[in-house]
């Protein structure tokens, strides 16, 4: 079938099409301003959830001082690809920050930390439950030090939860947040609770905390006082699955969920089933094989048949199934759900004759929701994403040299952050301590006393 465009949606086929750059959003003559310019953030987070939040704060223009133990954030040494160099895991979560090493088990270390908090706007931590209080920097302590400071914490679970003292990692958050039970397949050997590849526990928790901190900054403009923002990983994981509670309530009342793959032939049970490749909403959605699937594990496209009549009509015209418009089996959304296996089989027969970009072009031109399944190899080499500064090259120096990382996912009409390298361990010790009034000899003594690295 012919398309409305002369080109297929492959980046290599579009050399003359300018990419949509962040700068295209800019208002002519408007002065570029970092949204959080002048905001000081003390970052006492580690691994992924907290650093995700504080990296966004840095990208938004805040000065972020990362407090590290003398041996550094544990991810500096995890999953290393170059011996002796900081791992990509660390580098991709800590760009645009400064690093200060502090031994908070010493009195001088505690004093430096307190001095930083007294001048800060935001203090963020994600230590295990009770640890920050033991160090003397719990919310009550911090609020006394600086009534204007906003404190943010990421923990696994809510205060007083029966799970409160469990050590929470990514997969634990997905398990307790309702993600794992709705992910995967409903039959066969892989009918087990399954983890999502996306970081719905860690990175998602950091983004949720970021939202709370932004709201708290706005609140402080009105009240003059900071507040405590507490984010549990379980809550964040649940919030990404909030429509599943809706589905559970419907299941409790009606006993069926027509949009799920278990309907109408399988058994749903008394809880929301696994979603497989469906959207789980009011549409018939699936991932379909495309030309080349036999050798390419990602030669697939996502196609959605909307539940409404206008959407269904667009779909039928797009792939030449006009006879379905008068077929009683497909006359209503209910009937379409009853025959969705037949619909899916017909769609895959269509998609297997075309590559995934052709499928996206044809259906996209017709107004049908769709998209190619992009592997991370394809994303890594996507020139359009590079032009948009979503895939960014950073020069780390040393043995590593340059590497690719993700840029700021949010675009502003009057600001575009430059993504800079992550700091070396303790790189900013002298700069920060000098700002606090320490002399060169006093800084040397702090090194001798094992207060800083």
VODOTOR-866642 format. One line per 10 residues: number of its first residue (from 0); for each residue z negated, y, x of C-alpha. Coordinates in steps of 0.2 Angstrom, whole numbers, always signed. Layout:
<sites>
NUM = Z:Y:X | ... $
</sites>
This chain:
<sites>
0 = +0:+0:+0 | +4:+17:+6 | -10:+30:+11 | -11:+48:+8 | -13:+51:+26 | +0:+49:+40 | -14:+41:+52 | -27:+28:+51 | -45:+32:+55 | -45:+26:+72 $
10 = -51:+39:+85 | -37:+34:+97 | -24:+38:+83 | -30:+56:+81 | -27:+65:+97 | -21:+81:+88 | -35:+82:+76 | -49:+93:+82 | -66:+86:+80 | -79:+95:+69 $
20 = -91:+102:+82 | -108:+109:+80 | -101:+126:+84 | -90:+126:+69 | -105:+129:+58 | -110:+145:+67 | -109:+161:+59 | -99:+174:+69 | -110:+187:+77 | -126:+178:+73 $
30 = -138:+176:+88 | -142:+158:+92 | -161:+155:+90 | -171:+139:+93 | -180:+136:+77 | -196:+132:+86 | -195:+144:+101 | -212:+149:+106 | -221:+134:+99 | -231:+124:+112 $
40 = -233:+105:+109 | -246:+94:+118 | -238:+77:+117 | -250:+62:+120 | -239:+49:+113 | -231:+33:+121 | -218:+20:+118 | -207:+24:+103 | -214:+31:+87 | -223:+46:+94 $
50 = -210:+51:+107 | -197:+50:+93 | -206:+64:+84 | -210:+75:+100 | -192:+73:+106 | -186:+81:+90 | -198:+95:+92 | -192:+98:+110 | -174:+98:+103 | -179:+111:+90 $
60 = -184:+122:+104 | -203:+119:+106 | -210:+117:+124 | -217:+99:+124 | -229:+94:+137 | -230:+76:+138 | -248:+70:+144 | -246:+54:+154 | -259:+43:+162 | -257:+42:+181 $
70 = -246:+27:+180 | -235:+35:+167 | -229:+30:+149 | -228:+11:+149 | -209:+12:+144 | -205:+20:+161 | -205:+2:+168 | -200:-8:+153 | -182:-15:+152 | -177:-8:+168 $
80 = -159:-9:+173 | -161:-1:+190 | -176:-6:+201 | -188:+8:+204 | -180:+20:+192 | -186:+25:+175 | -179:+14:+161 | -166:+20:+149 | -179:+16:+135 | -190:+30:+142 $
90 = -176:+42:+146 | -168:+41:+129 | -185:+45:+120 | -191:+59:+131 | -177:+71:+135 | -181:+90:+135 | -200:+87:+139 | -211:+92:+153 | -223:+79:+161 | -241:+82:+166 $
100 = -251:+67:+173 | -270:+67:+168 | -284:+55:+170 | -294:+59:+154 | -308:+48:+160 | -313:+62:+172 | -322:+78:+167 | -309:+89:+175 | -295:+79:+166 | -304:+82:+149 $
110 = -306:+101:+154 | -288:+103:+157 | -283:+94:+141 | -295:+105:+131 | -288:+121:+139 | -270:+115:+134 | -276:+112:+116 | -284:+129:+115 | -267:+137:+118 | -256:+124:+109 $
120 = -248:+125:+92 | -246:+106:+89 | -256:+91:+97 | -248:+74:+94 | -255:+57:+98 | -252:+39:+93 | -266:+29:+103 | -274:+14:+95 | -287:+18:+81 | -303:+26:+88 $
130 = -296:+29:+106 | -293:+48:+104 | -310:+50:+96 | -318:+41:+111 | -309:+53:+123 | -317:+68:+113 | -300:+74:+106 | -302:+68:+88 | -297:+80:+74 | -315:+87:+72 $
140 = -316:+90:+91 | -298:+98:+92 | -301:+109:+76 | -316:+116:+84 | -307:+120:+100 | -293:+128:+92 | -293:+131:+73 | -275:+136:+73 | -269:+120:+81 | -260:+107:+70 $
150 = -264:+89:+75 | -253:+74:+71 | -257:+56:+73 | -247:+40:+70 | -257:+24:+67 | -252:+7:+60 | -261:+8:+44 | -271:+20:+33 | -289:+25:+36 | -300:+11:+29 $
160 = -286:-1:+26 | -291:-19:+28 | -277:-19:+42 | -283:-3:+50 | -288:-12:+67 | -272:-22:+68 | -261:-17:+83 | -245:-12:+74 | -228:-14:+82 | -211:-11:+75 $
170 = -209:-28:+67 | -227:-28:+60 | -223:-11:+51 | -208:-19:+44 | -217:-34:+38 | -232:-25:+30 | -221:-11:+23 | -210:-22:+12 | -195:-21:+23 | -194:-39:+29 $
180 = -195:-48:+12 | -179:-39:+6 | -169:-41:+21 | -159:-56:+25 | -151:-71:+15 | -158:-80:-1 | -152:-97:+4 | -149:-109:+19 | -158:-110:+35 | -160:-91:+36 $
190 = -169:-89:+20 | -183:-81:+29 | -191:-63:+30 | -179:-54:+42 | -181:-39:+53 | -169:-24:+51 | -160:-19:+67 | -164:-1:+63 | -181:+5:+69 | -189:+7:+52 $
200 = -206:+5:+59 | -207:+15:+75 | -193:+29:+75 | -195:+31:+56 | -213:+34:+58 | -210:+47:+71 | -197:+56:+59 | -210:+55:+45 | -223:+63:+55 | -210:+77:+61 $
210 = -208:+81:+42 | -227:+83:+40 | -229:+94:+56 | -215:+105:+50 | -223:+108:+33 | -240:+111:+42 | -232:+124:+53 | -226:+133:+37 | -243:+131:+29 | -251:+139:+44 $
220 = -241:+154:+42 | -250:+157:+25 | -267:+151:+29 | -269:+155:+48 | -277:+138:+51 | -270:+121:+57 | -272:+105:+48 | -272:+86:+52 | -256:+76:+48 | -259:+58:+48 $
230 = -244:+46:+47 | -246:+27:+45 | -232:+16:+50 | -234:+5:+35 | -232:+20:+24 | -216:+26:+33 | -209:+9:+31 | -213:+8:+13 | -206:+25:+10 | -189:+19:+16 $
240 = -190:+5:+3 | -196:+16:-11 | -182:+10:-23 | -188:-8:-21 | -204:-4:-30 | -193:+2:-44 | -184:-14:-43 | -200:-24:-44 | -205:-15:-59 | -189:-19:-68 $
250 = -190:-37:-63 | -208:-38:-70 | -202:-31:-86 | -185:-39:-88 | -185:-54:-76 | -167:-50:-69 | -160:-39:-56 | -141:-39:-60 | -136:-29:-44 | -144:-42:-32 $
260 = -134:-56:-25 | -145:-69:-34 | -138:-64:-51 | -132:-72:-61 | -131:-89:-53 | -146:-90:-42 | -165:-90:-45 | -173:-73:-42 | -192:-78:-44 | -205:-65:-47 $
270 = -202:-53:-33 | -188:-43:-27 | -176:-55:-18 | -167:-53:-1 | -153:-40:-2 | -141:-49:+9 | -126:-37:+11 | -127:-29:-6 | -133:-11:-8 | -147:-15:-20 $
280 = -142:-1:-31 | -132:+0:-47 | -115:-4:-38 | -106:-20:-32 | -107:-17:-13 | -103:-29:+1 | -97:-31:+19 | -80:-39:+19 | -70:-48:+32 | -55:-38:+39 $
290 = -40:-43:+50 | -46:-50:+66 | -63:-56:+60 | -60:-73:+68 | -62:-66:+86 | -71:-49:+82 | -88:-51:+75 | -88:-33:+69 | -70:-33:+61 | -78:-29:+44 $
300 = -78:-15:+31 | -91:-10:+18 | -83:-7:+1 | -93:-1:-15 | -87:-3:-32 | -96:+10:-42 | -104:+5:-59 | -97:+19:-69 | -80:+18:-78 | -71:+32:-68 $
310 = -77:+24:-51 | -71:+7:-56 | -54:+14:-62 | -52:+22:-45 | -55:+6:-36 | -43:-4:-47 | -29:+8:-44 | -33:+9:-25 | -30:-10:-22 | -18:-13:-36 $
320 = -29:-22:-48 | -24:-12:-63 | -24:-28:-74 | -43:-28:-72 | -44:-12:-82 | -39:-22:-98 | -48:-38:-93 | -63:-42:-104 | -72:-49:-89 | -73:-32:-81 $
330 = -73:-21:-97 | -91:-15:-94 | -103:-14:-79 | -113:-28:-86 | -98:-39:-87 | -93:-34:-69 | -110:-39:-63 | -108:-56:-72 | -92:-58:-62 | -96:-50:-46 $
340 = -92:-65:-36 | -75:-65:-42 | -73:-47:-38 | -79:-49:-21 | -67:-63:-17 | -53:-53:-23 | -58:-38:-12 | -60:-49:+3 | -42:-56:+0 | -36:-38:+1 $
350 = -47:-33:+16 | -42:-48:+26 | -24:-42:+27 | -29:-25:+35 | -40:-20:+49 | -56:-11:+45 | -49:+7:+49 | -34:+4:+37 | -46:-2:+23 | -56:+14:+25 $
360 = -41:+25:+25 | -33:+17:+9 | -49:+16:-1 | -56:+32:+6 | -40:+42:+1 | -42:+34:-17 | -60:+40:-18 | -68:+23:-16 | -84:+23:-6 | -81:+13:+10 $
370 = -82:+13:+28 | -78:+2:+44 | -92:-7:+52 | -94:+1:+69 | -102:-8:+83 | -112:+1:+96 | -98:-2:+109 | -87:+8:+97 | -100:+21:+94 | -103:+23:+113 $
380 = -85:+27:+116 | -81:+37:+100 | -74:+54:+106 | -77:+62:+90 | -96:+59:+92 | -95:+65:+110 | -86:+81:+104 | -100:+83:+91 | -113:+81:+104 | -120:+66:+96 $
390 = -116:+55:+111 | -121:+65:+126 | -120:+63:+144 | -135:+68:+154 | -137:+69:+173 | -154:+61:+179 | -150:+62:+197 | -156:+49:+209 | -149:+31:+209 | -145:+32:+191 $
400 = -134:+48:+190 | -127:+51:+173 | -131:+41:+157 | -127:+42:+139 | -140:+46:+126 | -140:+52:+108 | -140:+70:+104 | -150:+80:+91 | -145:+72:+74 | -148:+89:+65 $
410 = -135:+103:+65 | -140:+121:+64 | -128:+136:+61 | -137:+147:+73 | -143:+134:+86 | -136:+120:+96 | -149:+112:+109 | -143:+107:+126 | -150:+89:+129 | -158:+89:+146 $
420 = -165:+74:+156 | -182:+67:+154 | -195:+73:+166 | -200:+63:+182 | -218:+57:+181 | -230:+72:+184 | -215:+83:+188 | -223:+98:+180 | -240:+96:+186 | -240:+111:+197 $
430 = -231:+122:+185 | -243:+119:+170 | -259:+119:+180 | -254:+136:+189 | -251:+143:+171 | -269:+137:+167 | -276:+147:+182 | -278:+134:+195 | -274:+138:+213 | -264:+128:+225 $
440 = -280:+122:+234 | -288:+117:+217 | -272:+107:+212 | -273:+98:+229 | -291:+94:+225 | -287:+87:+208 | -275:+75:+217 | -288:+70:+229 | -301:+67:+215 | -288:+56:+205 $
450 = -287:+68:+191 | -268:+70:+192 | -255:+59:+201 $
</sites>
